[in-house]
Amino acid sequence: MNFEQFLQSDIFKEFGTGALIGFTLGFTLKRVFKLFVFLIGLYLIGLIYLSNKGIAEIHWNNLESWINYLYEGFKNFVKGITAPVASLGGFAIGFTAGMKS
């Protein structure tokens, strides 16, 4: 098998497609997660400000369970997206590259 036949093989196409999908998802999820953390931070800053002014009372145990619920939902969302990819090797490489970029 020469190099041209290798580039036209189905294995290479699946690997390349998986890598491209992985990179795209990794890059996008990294940005979405940063936005998610930023918004949660703004929400917490607002709650702490309102608590200091005596406008609101914070039940920290309930807030912690709510944040854990959001985190688990996000984690399950990521698992649901990454599960059906056929070429996991290429996907893993692309996803790692996308998260690092």
Buried (B, 14 or more C-beta within 10 A) or exposed (E): EEEEEEEEEEEBEBBBBBBBBBBEBBBEBBEBEEEBEEEBEEEEEEBEEEEEEEEEEEEEEEEEEEEEEEEEEBEEEBEEEBEEBEBBEBBBBBBBBBBEE
